């Protein structure tokens, strides 16, 4: 590669540090980092990692909570030519061991309160809160001066959420993620004067790669929280320290349901981003009624594409609130049928992608990689329809479509109908084995107040064709989700099929 022309993840931070060295880059609890200080710390952390004996291309696990140290660990791996492997901090036992072993991690950066979950043979370097931690070693370390990684080098293995099978490690290069950052900056109107708050898990690709890293690239002032705590979020907004927020629908639903949602001064919130799962139209309407000047962005994609693939911008919501928008800057998308042939506008098909943002396949999974990229396009597993203006609307996941009496039913349409009932807090529609119907359309509902199964069945029949209406309604206290907010329908099917 020509000297001085590297396109790498960590070079985005380096450029911001040279542009605005004294501007605040990150706040976390009591610590504040300017762009210059953060860039210097990344170089020192890269030196620490390489002095442990790691070589370019080695995999480094990251098993920690949200923190500035977690961000430093990722950027240090990127600068040192290492491959970062983010791991859900809620994993335990075989699930945790699988990712560490399958990725071949040589070292795991871990928060001290989590290290007991790791096997005795796993080599660990504490991220923080310990005298020998990565954060504590920075003061004595010199800046890393080794060779820069190349754009085509791997920088991260993003493990899929595993909602239907064992998770697979999407191989992300520096170049792929940088293209995704540029797409996010353009589609989400990210600017240097933004004050975003990052409260979702940083190990997940959406919070890290759609928001935190692109916001660092433009020179914004970022606040990292341990979790999406309503009190903290509202305080940051009211005091002017935060003006934009990304959260999945489940968090927005929770914020909108707080007693102080109608009394706090939230006028300083300018941009609201949502994604990871489908935002019910009825919920979005309630939010926009309370905050009419708030700009809403629907962010859609998946880990394998960095993960942002499509965006529905604020001016595009009118008349199409159920749409996930149009492809972002570096993404080409189309719909195909089961044979791989394109479908016409208005017809249902699977979304397939071509993009420099895409992963290079799955780590040590050649057969799955070949299947995912068959025909020269990446097959997403998402079913959608596209209108004449190029807007996509998700119908369902391929594996979540319900075969009821030989007729295919999209679960999303049934869920949208249920959400129009004022007593439905959350809903997930699944197919359960049935002797008559093959799969019976079944609604799993988290109620908001008193409501009966008969009431919801009658409500659904008013909104839907008879074959689409649920045959049963099951009530639960909460829906199972992964950390990104996606509902684990596989878990629901397993739970209630056995019942």
C-alpha positions in Angstrom: 0.0 0.0 0.0 1.2 3.5 -0.8 2.5 5.2 2.3 0.1 7.7 3.9 -3.0 6.4 2.1 -4.1 3.7 4.6 -7.9 3.3 5.0 -8.2 1.7 8.4 -10.6 1.8 11.3 -8.1 3.5 13.6 -7.0 6.1 11.0 -10.5 7.6 11.3 -9.7 8.6 14.9 -6.2 9.7 14.0 -7.6 12.2 11.4 -10.1 13.6 13.9 -7.3 14.0 16.5 -5.3 16.0 14.0 -8.4 18.2 13.1 -9.7 18.9 16.5 -7.1 17.7 19.1 -8.6 19.5 22.1 -12.3 18.7 21.4 -13.9 16.3 23.8 -14.1 12.9 22.1 -15.5 10.6 24.8 -17.0 10.9 28.3 -17.5 7.9 30.5 -18.4 8.2 34.1 -15.8 10.5 35.7 -13.3 10.3 32.8 -13.1 12.6 29.8 -10.9 12.1 26.7 -10.0 14.7 24.2 -9.4 13.5 20.6 -5.6 13.9 21.1 -5.6 12.1 24.4 -7.7 9.2 23.0 -5.5 8.8 20.0 -2.4 8.8 22.1 -4.0 6.2 24.5 -4.9 4.0 21.5 -1.2 4.0 20.4 0.0 3.1 23.9 -2.6 0.4 24.2 -1.6 -1.1 20.9 2.0 -1.3 22.2 0.8 -3.0 25.4 -1.1 -5.6 23.3 1.8 -6.3 20.9 4.2 -6.7 23.9 2.2 -9.6 25.2 3.5 -11.5 22.2 0.6 -11.1 19.9 1.3 -11.0 16.1 -0.7 -9.4 13.3 -3.8 -11.4 12.5 -4.1 -12.9 16.0 -7.6 -12.9 17.4 -8.3 -11.0 20.6 -11.6 -11.5 22.5 -13.4 -8.6 24.2 -15.6 -9.7 27.1 -16.6 -6.6 28.9 -19.3 -4.1 29.7 -19.6 -0.6 28.1 -16.7 1.6 29.0 -14.0 3.8 27.5 -11.6 1.0 28.1 -13.7 -1.3 25.9 -13.5 1.3 23.1 -9.7 1.6 23.6 -9.3 -2.1 23.3 -11.0 -2.2 20.0 -9.1 0.7 18.5 -5.8 -0.7 19.9 -6.4 -4.0 18.2 -7.2 -2.2 15.0 -4.0 -0.1 15.2 -1.8 -3.1 16.1 -3.1 -5.3 13.2 -5.0 -7.6 15.5 -8.5 -9.1 15.0 -11.0 -8.0 17.6 -13.7 -10.5 18.6 -16.5 -8.9 20.6 -18.3 -11.3 22.9 -21.7 -10.8 24.5 -21.0 -10.2 28.2 -24.1 -12.1 29.1 -22.8 -15.4 27.7 -21.8 -18.2 30.0 -20.8 -21.8 29.8 -20.7 -23.6 26.4 -22.1 -20.5 24.5 -19.1 -18.4 25.7 -16.6 -21.2 25.2 -17.8 -21.8 21.7 -17.0 -18.3 20.4 -13.6 -18.1 22.2 -12.6 -21.5 20.8 -14.2 -21.2 17.3 -12.5 -17.9 16.7 -9.1 -19.1 18.1 -8.6 -16.2 20.5 -5.0 -15.9 21.7 -6.0 -13.4 24.4 -9.2 -12.1 26.0 -9.6 -8.5 27.2 -12.1 -8.9 30.0 -13.6 -6.9 32.8 -12.5 -8.4 36.1 -16.1 -9.3 37.2 -16.5 -11.5 34.2 -13.2 -13.4 34.1 -14.6 -16.2 36.3 -16.9 -17.1 33.3 -13.8 -17.9 31.2 -12.0 -21.3 31.2 -8.8 -21.7 33.2 -6.8 -22.2 30.0 -8.0 -18.8 28.5 -5.3 -16.1 28.6 -6.8 -12.9 30.1 -5.8 -9.3 30.2 -8.1 -7.1 32.4 -9.6 -4.2 30.6 -9.9 -1.9 33.6 -10.4 -1.9 37.4 -7.2 -3.8 38.1 -3.6 -2.8 38.7 -2.4 -4.8 35.7 -5.2 -3.8 33.4 -4.9 -2.4 29.9 -6.1 1.0 31.1 -3.6 1.0 34.0 -0.7 0.1 31.8 -1.1 3.1 29.5 1.0 5.6 31.5 4.1 3.4 31.3 3.7 2.4 27.7 5.3 4.0 24.7 3.4 4.8 21.5 3.1 2.0 19.0 5.2 2.6 16.0 4.8 -0.7 14.1 3.6 -1.3 10.5 0.1 -0.1 9.7 -2.5 -2.7 8.8 -3.9 -2.6 5.3 -7.5 -1.9 4.2 -8.0 -5.6 3.1 -6.8 -6.9 6.5 -9.3 -8.4 9.0 -10.1 -6.1 11.9 -13.0 -7.9 13.6 -15.0 -11.1 13.7 -18.7 -10.0 14.2 -20.5 -13.1 15.5 -24.1 -13.2 14.3 -26.8 -13.2 17.0 -27.5 -16.9 16.6 -31.3 -16.6 16.7 -31.7 -19.7 14.5 -28.4 -21.6 14.8 -24.9 -21.4 16.2 -23.5 -18.0 15.7 -21.1 -17.4 12.8 -18.1 -15.0 12.8 -18.5 -12.5 9.9 -15.0 -11.5 8.8 -14.9 -7.7 8.6 -12.0 -5.9 7.0 -10.8 -2.4 7.8 -12.0 -1.3 4.3 -15.4 -2.8 4.8 -16.0 -1.0 8.1 -14.7 2.3 6.8 -17.1 2.1 3.9 -19.9 1.4 6.4 -18.8 4.4 8.5 -19.0 6.7 5.5 -22.5 5.3 4.6 -23.6 5.9 8.2 -22.3 9.5 8.2 -24.1 10.3 5.0 -27.4 8.6 5.7 -27.8 9.5 9.4 -26.7 13.2 9.1 -23.9 12.8 11.6 -22.0 16.0 12.3 -19.2 17.4 14.5 -21.6 19.4 16.6 -23.7 16.3 17.5 -23.7 15.2 21.1 -24.7 11.5 20.9 -25.2 9.2 23.9 -24.2 5.5 23.4 -26.0 3.3 25.9 -26.4 0.0 24.1 -23.8 -2.7 24.3 -20.6 -1.8 22.5 -19.9 -5.4 21.6 -22.9 -5.2 19.2 -22.2 -3.9 15.7 -25.0 -1.3 15.7 -23.9 0.8 18.6 -20.2 0.5 17.8 -20.1 0.7 14.0 -23.3 2.7 13.1 -22.9 5.3 15.8 -19.8 5.5 18.0 -17.1 5.0 15.4 -18.8 7.2 12.7 -19.4 9.9 15.4 -15.7 9.8 16.3 -14.9 10.0 12.6 -16.8 13.3 12.3 -15.4 14.7 15.5 -18.6 14.6 17.6 -18.7 14.8 21.5 -19.7 11.3 22.7 -21.0 10.0 26.0 -20.9 6.3 26.8 -23.3 4.9 29.4 -23.2 1.5 31.1 -26.8 0.8 29.9 -29.9 2.7 28.6 -31.0 4.0 32.0 -34.0 6.3 31.6 -33.0 8.6 34.4 -29.5 9.1 33.1 -30.8 9.6 29.5 -33.4 12.2 30.4 -30.9 14.0 32.7 -28.3 14.2 29.8 -31.0 15.5 27.4 -32.4 18.1 29.8 -29.0 19.5 30.6 -27.9 19.7 27.0 -25.2 17.0 27.2 -27.0 14.8 24.7 -29.0 15.5 21.6 -29.2 12.2 19.8 -29.9 8.6 20.8 -30.0 5.2 19.2 -32.1 2.5 20.8 -34.1 -0.6 19.7 -37.9 -0.3 19.8 -38.0 -2.1 23.2 -36.0 0.8 24.7 -38.1 3.5 23.0 -41.2 1.7 24.2 -39.9 1.7 27.8 -38.9 5.4 27.6 -42.3 6.4 26.2 -44.0 4.5 29.0 -42.2 6.2 31.8 -44.4 8.5 34.0 -42.1 11.4 33.5 -42.0 11.1 29.7 -44.7 13.7 29.4 -43.3 16.1 32.0 -39.5 16.2 31.4 -38.1 18.8 29.0 -36.9 16.6 26.2 -36.9 19.4 23.5 -33.1 19.2 23.3 -33.3 15.7 21.7 -32.9 16.4 18.0 -32.3 12.9 16.4 -33.8 9.6 17.3 -32.5 6.5 15.7 -34.1 3.1 16.0 -33.4 -0.3 14.6 -32.4 -3.9 15.5 -36.0 -5.0 15.3 -39.2 -3.7 13.9 -40.7 -0.6 15.4 -44.5 -1.0 15.6 -46.2 1.8 13.7 -48.5 2.5 16.6 -45.6 3.1 18.9 -43.8 5.4 16.5 -47.0 7.4 16.1 -47.2 7.9 19.9 -43.6 9.0 20.0 -44.0 11.5 17.2 -47.1 12.9 18.8 -45.2 13.7 22.0 -42.1 15.0 20.3 -43.2 16.4 16.9 -39.9 18.2 16.2 -37.8 15.1 16.8 -36.2 13.6 13.6 -36.6 9.8 13.5 -34.3 7.5 11.5 -35.0 3.9 10.9 -31.7 2.0 10.7 -31.8 -1.5 9.1 -29.2 -4.1 8.3 -27.3 -7.0 9.7 -23.8 -7.8 11.1 -22.5 -9.1 7.8 -22.8 -5.7 6.2 -21.3 -3.7 8.9 -24.3 -3.6 9.9 -26.1 -0.6 8.2 -27.7 -1.4 4.9 -30.8 0.8 4.6 -32.2 4.0 6.3 -35.6 5.7 6.3 -34.9 9.3 7.0 -37.0 11.8 8.9 -38.6 13.3 5.8 -39.4 9.9 4.4 -41.5 8.6 7.2 -44.8 10.2 6.1 -47.0 7.6 4.5 -44.4 4.8 4.9 -43.7 4.4 8.6 -43.5 0.7 8.1 -40.7 0.9 5.6 -37.0 0.4 6.4 -36.0 2.9 3.7 -33.6 2.7 0.8 -30.0 1.4 0.5 -27.3 3.6 1.9 -24.4 5.1 0.0 -22.2 2.0 -0.6 -25.0 -0.7 -0.7 -26.7 -2.2 -3.7 -29.8 -4.3 -2.9 -32.5 -6.1 -4.8 -35.2 -8.8 -4.2 -35.1 -12.3 -5.6 -37.3 -15.4 -5.5 -36.3 -18.8 -4.4 -34.6 -19.5 -7.7 -32.5 -16.3 -7.5 -34.5 -14.5 -10.1 -35.5 -10.8 -9.6 -39.1 -10.0 -8.6 -41.3 -7.1 -9.7 -42.1 -4.1 -7.5 -44.7 -5.0 -5.0 -43.8 -8.7 -5.0 -42.2 -10.4 -2.0 -38.6 -11.6 -2.3 -35.4 -12.1 -0.3 -33.1 -9.1 0.0 -29.7 -9.7 -1.5 -26.7 -7.3 -1.4 -23.6 -6.3 -3.2 -21.4 -3.9 -1.3 -17.8 -3.1 -0.2 -19.3 -3.1 3.3 -19.9 -6.8 3.2 -17.9 -9.3 5.2 -15.4 -11.6 3.5 -17.5 -14.7 4.6 -17.7 -16.6 7.9 -14.7 -17.5 9.9 -13.7 -21.2 9.3 -17.2 -21.8 7.7 -16.5 -22.2 3.9 -19.7 -24.0 3.1 -21.9 -21.4 4.9 -19.9 -18.7 3.3 -20.4 -20.1 -0.2 -24.1 -20.5 0.4 -24.5 -17.0 1.7 -22.8 -15.5 -1.3 -24.3 -17.7 -4.0 -24.8 -16.1 -7.3 -22.4 -13.3 -6.5 -24.9 -11.6 -4.0 -25.1 -11.9 -0.3 -28.4 -13.5 0.8 -29.7 -11.7 3.8 -32.6 -14.1 4.9 -34.9 -11.1 5.1 -38.1 -11.1 3.0 -39.3 -7.7 1.8 -41.3 -5.9 -0.9 -40.1 -2.8 -2.8 -42.2 0.0 -4.2 -41.7 1.9 -7.4 -39.7 4.6 -5.5 -37.1 2.1 -4.2 -38.3 1.9 -0.6 -38.1 -1.5 1.0 -40.6 -2.9 3.6 -39.6 -5.9 5.6 -42.2 -8.7 5.5 -40.5 -11.3 7.6 -37.4 -13.4 8.1 -37.3 -16.3 5.7 -37.2 -18.7 8.6 -40.1 -16.9 10.5 -42.8 -17.2 7.7 -45.7 -19.2 9.0 -47.2 -22.0 6.8 -50.8 -22.0 8.0 -53.0 -24.5 6.1 -50.6 -24.3 3.1 -50.8 -20.5 2.9 -47.8 -18.4 3.9 -48.4 -15.8 6.6 -46.0 -13.0 7.4 -45.7 -12.6 11.1 -45.0 -8.9 10.9 -48.4 -8.0 9.4 -50.1 -9.9 12.3 -47.9 -8.1 14.8 -48.7 -4.7 13.4 -52.5 -5.5 13.7 -52.0 -6.4 17.4 -50.1 -3.3 18.2 -53.1 -1.2 17.2 -54.8 -2.4 20.4 -54.0 -0.1 23.3 -53.5 -2.9 25.8 -50.7 -4.6 23.8 -47.3 -3.6 25.1 -45.3 -6.0 22.9 -46.1 -8.8 20.5 -44.4 -11.6 18.7 -46.2 -13.9 16.3 -44.9 -17.4 15.7 -46.1 -20.6 14.1 -46.7 -23.6 16.4 -47.1 -27.2 15.2 -50.8 -28.0 14.5 -52.4 -31.1 13.1 -55.0 -29.1 11.2 -53.1 -26.0 10.1 -49.6 -27.4 9.9 -48.5 -24.3 11.8 -51.1 -22.4 13.8 -50.6 -18.6 13.8 -49.9 -17.8 17.5 -49.5 -14.4 19.2 -47.2 -14.1 22.2 -48.2 -10.8 24.0 -46.8 -8.7 26.8 -50.0 -7.0 28.0 -50.2 -3.4 29.1 -53.1 -3.5 31.6 -56.0 -6.0 31.7 -56.9 -7.7 28.4 -58.2 -11.1 27.5 -57.3 -13.6 24.8 -60.8 -13.3 23.4 -60.5 -9.5 23.1 -57.3 -9.7 21.2 -58.5 -12.5 18.9 -61.6 -10.4 18.0 -59.4 -7.3 17.5 -57.1 -9.2 15.1 -60.0 -10.6 13.1 -61.3 -7.1 12.5 -57.9 -6.1 11.0 -56.8 -9.2 9.2 -58.1 -11.8 6.7 -59.3 -14.9 8.6 -56.4 -17.1 7.6 -53.9 -14.5 9.0 -55.6 -14.0 12.3 -54.0 -15.7 15.3 -55.6 -19.0 16.5 -54.2 -18.4 20.0 -52.9 -15.7 22.2 -50.3 -16.5 24.9 -49.5 -14.0 27.6 -45.9 -13.5 29.0 -44.2 -11.0 31.3 -41.5 -10.3 28.7 -40.2 -11.5 25.3 -36.8 -13.1 25.0 -34.3 -10.9 23.2 -30.7 -10.9 22.4 -28.6 -7.9 23.4 -29.3 -6.0 20.2 -33.1 -6.1 20.9 -34.0 -8.8 18.4 -36.8 -11.0 19.6 -35.7 -14.7 19.8 -38.6 -16.3 18.1 -36.8 -19.6 18.0 -36.8 -19.6 21.8 -40.5 -18.9 21.8 -41.3 -21.7 19.4 -39.2 -24.1 21.4 -40.9 -23.0 24.7 -44.5 -23.2 23.6 -44.2 -26.1 21.2 -43.1 -28.2 24.2 -46.1 -26.9 26.1 
